Amino acid sequence: MEIVERSEKHVVIPTENRVIAFRVEQRYLGSGYHDNVKIWPESGHIKSLTERGLFAVTFGQNYGEVAFRCAYYIDPYFHILEVDNRKIIKGNNNEIEFSEANILFCGYIEEFIIEIQKYATPEQYFDIYQTFFVKLMNVLDAKENPDHRQQYIINCFVDGPIVAGAIVAGKQLSLNNQSILENIRKELQASTFISKMWYRPEKPTATK
């Protein structure tokens, strides 16, 4: 579980040691990485209070884990972080683990797509934009068109975890699984509460 200590001021990181990373959360419902209780602030400097460290993904790593979570998060919410490479505990192809970081930005996916461009090369930005483009378009459509929200939320529930999981595993869904999905979809479409699950609180202040 990621438990952090927060301070208001950023820690100065030399340019040669600076690593930009990002992570995704379901707004107000929990951390995008490892589904712990939401305990990350929206600004300042954070430091891990456990030996386990903190987790995020950086440019050039595999964005599959983040994209997978975005597939079933109704309204994904992003942090952009500044990490000192001397504070990185370990890393692999999918994420880095580090002990502390500065929070450069937090906001919704449409804000993240704009903000991350400031820190990425054109090639890096293209990879990120391509990864999140479909989700971005779906979120914007649900945001602007309340009539479309129910179908969008159903897609998050049904297609997100199951279809995305099958893609990650490199497998095709069986006919039986497709039938189960269709039945679930029909039941959700008949529900009256689904569209109410779209909820954006007062817009947070993006931090830089």
SERO-4910 file (N, C-alpha, C, O; in steps of 0.05 Angstrom, whole numbers):
BEGIN
 pado doro    nc1    nc2    nc3   cac1   cac2   cac3    cc1    cc2    cc3    oc1    oc2    oc3
  Met    A     17    -24      0      0      0      0     18     25      0     37     27     15
  Glu    A     11     44    -17     27     69    -19     17     90      0     -5    100     -2
  Ile    A     33     96     20     27    116     40     47    138     37     71    133     38
  Val    A     37    163     34     56    184     28     54    206     49     34    211     62
  Glu    A     77    220     52     79    244     68     81    267     48     97    266     29
  Arg    A     66    289     53     66    311     34     78    336     47     73    342     70
  Ser    A     93    351     30    102    377     38     94    397     16     91    389     -8
  Glu    A     91    422     23     81    441      3    101    447    -19     93    450    -42
  Lys    A    126    450    -12    146    458    -31    159    435    -45    164    414    -34
  His    A    165    440    -71    179    421    -87    208    419    -78    220    439    -68
  Val    A    220    396    -82    248    392    -77    263    398   -104    255    387   -124
  Val    A    284    413   -103    299    420   -127    314    395   -137    328    382   -122
  Ile    A    309    388   -162    322    365   -175    340    375   -198    330    388   -216
  Pro    A    366    368   -197    383    376   -219    373    366   -246    362    344   -248
  Thr    A    376    382   -267    366    374   -293    376    347   -302    360    331   -313
  Glu    A    401    341   -296    412    315   -306    401    291   -291    404    269   -299
  Asn    A    387    296   -268    376    274   -253    345    273   -255    332    256   -242
  Arg    A    334    290   -271    305    293   -273    292    272   -291    301    268   -313
  Val    A    272    258   -280    257    238   -295    227    246   -292    217    250   -270
  Ile    A    213    247   -315    185    253   -315    169    227   -316    175    209   -333
  Ala    A    149    224   -299    133    200   -298    104    208   -295     98    231   -288
  Phe    A     86    189   -299     58    195   -295     43    170   -286     53    148   -289
  Arg    A     20    174   -274      3    152   -265    -26    159   -267    -33    183   -269
  Val    A    -43    140   -266    -72    144   -270    -87    134   -245    -80    115   -233
  Glu    A   -109    149   -238   -126    141   -217   -155    142   -226   -161    156   -245
  Gln    A   -172    128   -212   -201    133   -214   -208    155   -194   -205    151   -170
  Arg    A   -217    177   -204   -221    200   -186   -238    193   -162   -261    184   -165
  Tyr    A   -228    197   -138   -241    193   -113   -246    164   -105   -257    159    -84
  Leu    A   -239    146   -123   -245    118   -117   -220    101   -110   -223     79   -100
  Gly    A   -196    111   -115   -173     96   -108   -150    100   -128   -154    110   -150
  Ser    A   -127     92   -120   -103     96   -136   -104     78   -160   -113     55   -159
  Gly    A    -94     88   -183    -93     72   -207    -74     49   -205    -79     28   -217
  Tyr    A    -53     53   -190    -34     31   -186    -41     17   -160    -41     28   -139
  His    A    -47     -9   -163    -50    -27   -140    -75    -22   -123    -78    -33   -102
  Asp    A    -93     -4   -133   -120     -1   -122   -121      4    -92   -138     -6    -78
  Asn    A   -102     20    -82   -103     27    -53   -121     51    -50   -129     64    -69
  Val    A   -126     58    -25   -143     82    -19   -129    107    -30   -105    109    -30
  Lys    A   -145    125    -41   -133    149    -52   -120    166    -30   -133    177    -13
  Ile    A    -94    168    -32    -79    182    -12    -59    201    -24    -43    214    -10
  Trp    A    -59    204    -51    -41    222    -64    -53    250    -65    -76    253    -74
  Pro    A    -38    270    -58    -47    298    -59    -46    307    -88    -37    293   -106
  Glu    A    -55    332    -93    -56    343   -119    -33    362   -125    -30    372   -148
  Ser    A    -16    367   -105      6    386   -109     27    380    -88     23    365    -70
  Gly    A     50    394    -91     71    392    -72     91    370    -77     94    360    -99
  His    A    105    362    -55    125    340    -56    114    317    -39    103    321    -18
  Ile    A    118    293    -49    109    269    -35    133    251    -30    151    249    -46
  Lys    A    131    237     -7    152    218      0    139    193     12    120    195     28
  Ser    A    148    170      4    137    145     14    143    141     43    165    147     52
  Leu    A    124    132     58    128    126     86    131     96     91    131     87    114
  Thr    A    133     81     70    138     52     72    162     44     56    172     60     39
  Glu    A    172     20     61    196     11     46    189      4     17    206      3      0
  Arg    A    163      0     12    155     -9    -15    158     12    -36    163      5    -59
  Gly    A    156     37    -30    160     58    -49    134     66    -64    113     56    -57
  Leu    A    137     83    -84    115     93   -100    118     84   -129    141     77   -137
  Phe    A     97     84   -144     98     72   -171     86     91   -192     67    105   -187
  Ala    A     99     91   -215     89    107   -238    103     96   -263    120     79   -261
  Val    A     95    106   -286    107     98   -311    120    122   -324    111    145   -320
  Thr    A    142    118   -338    156    140   -350    158    136   -380    151    115   -390
  Phe    A    167    156   -394    169    155   -423    184    131   -433    205    124   -422
  Gly    A    174    118   -453    188     95   -465    182     69   -453    190     48   -463
  Gln    A    168     69   -430    160     44   -418    135     33   -431    123     47   -448
  Asn    A    126     10   -423    102     -2   -433     78     11   -420     75     11   -396
  Tyr    A     61     24   -436     37     38   -426     13     19   -423     -9     29   -417
  Gly    A     17     -6   -427     -6    -25   -426    -21    -26   -401    -45    -27   -401
  Glu    A     -7    -24   -378    -20    -25   -352    -38      0   -348    -60     -2   -338
  Val    A    -27     23   -355    -43     47   -352    -67     47   -371    -89     55   -364
  Ala    A    -62     39   -396    -84     37   -416   -105     18   -407   -129     22   -411
  Phe    A    -97     -4   -395   -116    -25   -386   -134    -13   -364   -158    -17   -365
  Arg    A   -122      2   -345   -138     14   -324   -156     36   -335   -179     38   -327
  Cys    A   -146     51   -354   -163     72   -366   -187     60   -380   -208     73   -382
  Ala    A   -185     35   -390   -207     23   -404   -232     20   -387   -254     21   -397
  Tyr    A   -228     16   -361   -251     12   -343   -254     33   -322   -272     31   -305
  Tyr    A   -237     53   -322   -242     76   -305   -261     95   -319   -256    103   -342
  Ile    A   -282    102   -306   -303    119   -319   -291    146   -326   -296    156   -348
  Asp    A   -276    158   -308   -265    185   -313   -237    186   -302   -232    197   -281
  Pro    A   -218    175   -317   -190    173   -307   -178    200   -301   -184    220   -313
  Tyr    A   -160    200   -281   -148    224   -270   -118    219   -267   -110    198   -257
  Phe    A   -102    238   -276    -74    234   -279    -57    252   -261    -65    275   -256
  His    A    -34    241   -253    -13    257   -240     11    257   -259     18    236   -270
  Ile    A     24    280   -262     50    281   -275     70    287   -253     66    306   -237
  Leu    A     92    272   -252    111    273   -230    139    279   -240    146    274   -263
  Glu    A    154    292   -223    183    296   -227    198    280   -207    196    284   -183
  Val    A    214    261   -217    228    242   -199    258    246   -202    268    249   -225
  Asp    A    272    246   -181    302    246   -181    311    217   -186    303    199   -171
  Asn    A    327    213   -208    334    185   -214    351    172   -192    354    148   -192
  Arg    A    361    188   -174    376    176   -151    357    165   -130    365    151   -112
  Lys    A    331    172   -133    311    163   -114    295    139   -126    275    130   -114
  Ile    A    303    130   -149    289    107   -161    300     81   -148    324     76   -148
  Ile    A    282     66   -137    289     41   -123    294     19   -143    314      4   -141
  Lys    A    276     16   -162    279     -4   -183    259      2   -205    241     19   -202
  Gly    A    262    -11   -227    244     -8   -249    244    -32   -267    262    -49   -266
  Asn    A    223    -34   -284    222    -55   -304    210    -42   -329    209    -18   -332
  Asn    A    200    -59   -347    189    -48   -372    163    -34   -369    154    -19   -386
  Asn    A    149    -39   -346    122    -29   -342    120     -5   -323    101     11   -325
  Glu    A    139     -2   -304    137     20   -284    163     24   -270    182      7   -272
  Ile    A    165     46   -256    188     51   -238    177     52   -209    155     61   -205
  Glu    A    194     45   -191    188     48   -162    208     68   -151    232     66   -156
  Phe    A    198     87   -136    215    109   -126    206    117    -98    184    110    -89
  Ser    A    223    132    -84    217    138    -56    203    165    -53    190    170    -33
  Glu    A    207    184    -72    195    210    -70    193    224    -97    207    216   -116
  Ala    A    177    245    -98    173    259   -124    160    285   -119    146    290    -99
  Asn    A    163    303   -139    148    328   -140    123    324   -158    125    310   -178
  Ile    A    100    334   -149     77    333   -166     75    358   -183     73    380   -173
  Leu    A     78    354   -210     78    376   -229     50    383   -238     44    406   -245
  Phe    A     32    363   -238      5    368   -249    -13    346   -239     -5    323   -235
  Cys    A    -39    352   -237    -59    332   -233    -85    342   -247    -91    365   -246
  Gly    A    -99    324   -261   -123    332   -275   -134    309   -292   -124    287   -292
  Tyr    A   -156    315   -305   -170    296   -321   -155    290   -348   -136    304   -355
  Ile    A   -164    270   -362   -149    260   -385   -146    281   -406   -124    283   -418
  Glu    A   -166    298   -411   -163    318   -432   -143    340   -424   -131    352   -441
  Glu    A   -140    345   -398   -120    363   -388    -92    351   -389    -72    364   -396
  Phe    A    -91    325   -382    -66    311   -382    -53    310   -410    -29    314   -413
  Ile    A    -70    305   -430    -60    302   -457    -46    328   -466    -27    328   -482
  Ile    A    -57    350   -457    -45    376   -464    -19    381   -447      1    389   -458
  Glu    A    -21    376   -422      1    382   -403     26    365   -408     48    375   -407
  Ile    A     22    339   -414     45    321   -417     62    328   -441     86    321   -442
  Gln    A     50    343   -460     65    351   -484     88    370   -477    108    371   -491
  Lys    A     86    384   -454    107    402   -446    133    387   -438    155    399   -439
  Tyr    A    130    362   -431    153    347   -420    163    325   -439    184    314   -434
  Ala    A    148    320   -460    155    298   -478    168    307   -504    163    330   -513
  Thr    A    184    290   -516    193    295   -543    170    290   -562    150    277   -553
  Pro    A    171    299   -587    149    293   -605    143    263   -608    120    255   -609
  Glu    A    164    247   -608    160    218   -610    147    207   -585    129    190   -587
  Gln    A    155    216   -562    143    207   -537    114    215   -535     97    200   -526
  Tyr    A    109    240   -543     81    250   -542     63    234   -561     40    228   -555
  Phe    A     73    228   -585     57    213   -604     49    186   -592     26    177   -595
  Asp    A     68    172   -579     62    146   -567     40    149   -545     22    132   -544
  Ile    A     42    170   -529     22    174   -508     -5    181   -520    -25    170   -511
  Tyr    A     -5    199   -539    -30    208   -551    -43    184   -565    -68    181   -563
  Gln    A    -28    168   -579    -39    145   -593    -50    125   -572    -71    112   -578
  Thr    A    -37    121   -550    -46    102   -529    -73    111   -518    -90     94   -513
  Phe    A    -77    136   -512   -100    146   -498   -121    159   -516   -141    170   -505
  Phe    A   -117    159   -542   -135    174   -560   -164    165   -558   -182    181   -555
  Val    A   -168    139   -560   -196    129   -560   -209    135   -533   -232    144   -533
  Lys    A   -195    131   -511   -207    137   -485   -213    167   -483   -233    175   -472
  Leu    A   -195    184   -492   -199    212   -492   -224    220   -507   -240    236   -496
  Met    A   -228    209   -531   -251    216   -547   -277    206   -533   -297    220   -533
  Asn    A   -276    183   -520   -299    172   -506   -307    189   -482   -330    195   -477
  Val    A   -287    198   -467   -292    214   -443   -303    241   -452   -322    251   -439
  Leu    A   -292    254   -472   -302    279   -481   -330    277   -491   -346    295   -487
  Asp    A   -337    255   -505   -364    251   -515   -383    249   -491   -405    260   -492
  Ala    A   -375    233   -471   -392    230   -448   -396    256   -432   -417    261   -421
  Lys    A   -374    271   -432   -375    297   -418   -394    317   -431   -409    331   -418
  Glu    A   -393    317   -457   -409    337   -472   -437    328   -479   -454    344   -485
  Asn    A   -442    302   -479   -467    291   -487   -479    272   -466   -473    248   -466
  Pro    A   -495    283   -447   -506    266   -426   -521    242   -436   -523    222   -422
  Asp    A   -533    244   -460   -549    222   -471   -531    198   -477   -541    176   -480
  His    A   -505    203   -481   -487    181   -488   -474    168   -464   -460    148   -467
  Arg    A   -478    180   -440   -462    171   -417   -469    143   -409   -451    127   -401
  Gln    A   -495    135   -410   -502    109   -401   -487     87   -417   -476     68   -406
  Gln    A   -487     91   -444   -473     71   -460   -443     71   -455   -430     50   -454
  Tyr    A   -432     95   -451   -403     97   -445   -396     82   -419   -377     67   -418
  Ile    A   -412     86   -398   -407     74   -372   -410     43   -375   -395     28   -363
  Ile    A   -430     35   -390   -434      6   -394   -409     -6   -408   -399    -27   -401
  Asn    A   -398      9   -427   -374      0   -441   -351     -3   -422   -335    -21   -424
  Cys    A   -349     16   -403   -327     15   -383   -330    -10   -366   -310    -24   -360
  Phe    A   -354    -16   -357   -359    -39   -340   -355    -66   -355   -343    -84   -344
  Val    A   -365    -67   -379   -366    -92   -393   -341    -97   -410   -327   -117   -407
  Asp    A   -336    -78   -428   -314    -82   -447   -287    -77   -434   -267    -90   -441
  Gly    A   -286    -58   -415   -261    -51   -404   -244    -73   -392   -225    -81   -404
  Pro    A   -252    -84   -369   -235   -104   -356   -233   -131   -371   -213   -144   -369
  Ile    A   -254   -138   -385   -254   -165   -398   -241   -164   -425   -223   -180   -431
  Val    A   -250   -146   -442   -238   -144   -469   -209   -135   -468   -192   -146   -481
  Ala    A   -204   -114   -451   -176   -105   -449   -158   -126   -438   -135   -129   -446
  Gly    A   -168   -142   -419   -153   -164   -408   -146   -185   -429   -124   -196   -429
  Ala    A   -166   -190   -446   -161   -209   -467   -140   -199   -487   -124   -215   -497
  Ile    A   -141   -173   -492   -121   -161   -511    -93   -163   -499    -74   -171   -512
  Val    A    -91   -156   -473    -65   -157   -459    -54   -186   -460    -30   -190   -463
  Ala    A    -72   -205   -457    -63   -233   -456    -59   -244   -484    -49   -266   -488
  Gly    A    -66   -228   -505    -62   -237   -532    -81   -259   -540    -75   -276   -557
  Lys    A   -105   -258   -529   -125   -280   -534   -150   -268   -546   -156   -244   -542
  Gln    A   -165   -284   -560   -191   -277   -570   -212   -286   -549   -209   -306   -537
  Leu    A   -234   -270   -547   -255   -278   -529   -270   -302   -541   -276   -302   -565
  Ser    A   -277   -321   -524   -292   -344   -534   -321   -336   -539   -330   -315   -530
  Leu    A   -335   -351   -555   -363   -345   -561   -379   -345   -536   -398   -329   -533
  Asn    A   -372   -363   -517   -387   -364   -491   -383   -337   -476   -402   -327   -465
  Asn    A   -359   -327   -475   -354   -302   -461   -368   -279   -475   -378   -260   -462
  Gln    A   -368   -279   -501   -382   -259   -516   -412   -259   -509   -424   -237   -507
  Ser    A   -423   -282   -506   -452   -285   -499   -457   -274   -471   -477   -260   -466
  Ile    A   -439   -280   -452   -441   -270   -425   -440   -239   -425   -456   -226   -411
  Leu    A   -422   -228   -440   -419   -199   -442   -445   -186   -453   -454   -166   -443
  Glu    A   -456   -199   -473   -480   -188   -485   -503   -188   -465   -519   -169   -464
  Asn    A   -505   -209   -449   -526   -210   -429   -523   -189   -407   -542   -176   -399
  Ile    A   -497   -185   -399   -492   -164   -379   -498   -137   -390   -510   -120   -376
  Arg    A   -491   -133   -415   -496   -107   -428   -526   -101   -428   -535    -78   -423
  Lys    A   -543   -120   -435   -572   -116   -436   -583   -110   -409   -601    -92   -406
  Glu    A   -573   -123   -388   -583   -117   -361   -576    -89   -353   -592    -75   -340
  Leu    A   -551    -80   -359   -543    -54   -352   -558    -32   -367   -564    -11   -356
  Gln    A   -564    -38   -392   -579    -18   -408   -607    -14   -397   -619      7   -401
  Ala    A   -617    -34   -384   -644    -32   -372   -644    -18   -345   -665    -12   -334
  Ser    A   -620    -13   -334   -618      0   -308   -622     30   -310   -615     42   -331
  Thr    A   -633     41   -290   -638     70   -290   -617     86   -276   -616    111   -278
  Phe    A   -599     72   -261   -579     87   -245   -552     90   -259   -535    105   -249
  Ile    A   -548     76   -281   -522     75   -293   -511    103   -301   -489    110   -294
  Ser    A   -528    119   -314   -519    145   -323   -512    163   -300   -497    183   -303
  Lys    A   -523    158   -276   -517    174   -253   -489    169   -242   -479    184   -225
  Met    A   -475    149   -252   -449    142   -242   -428    161   -254   -405    162   -245
  Trp    A   -436    176   -274   -418    197   -284   -419    220   -265   -440    233   -261
  Tyr    A   -397    226   -251   -397    248   -232   -370    261   -232   -350    249   -224
  Arg    A   -370    286   -240   -346    302   -237   -351    323   -216   -369    339   -218
  Pro    A   -334    322   -195   -336    343   -175   -327    370   -186   -320    372   -210
  Glu    A   -327    390   -170   -317    416   -178   -289    412   -189   -272    399   -177
  Lys    A   -284    425   -212   -258    421   -226   -235    428   -208   -234    449   -197
  Pro    A   -216    408   -205   -192    414   -188   -174    434   -202   -175    437   -226
  Thr    A   -157    446   -187   -138    465   -197   -113    450   -207   -100    437   -191
  Ala    A   -108    451   -232    -84    438   -243    -59    451   -231    -58    475   -229
  Thr    A    -40    434   -223    -16    445   -211      8    442   -229     10    423   -244
  Lys    A     26    461   -228     49    461   -246     74    466   -229     96    467   -241
***
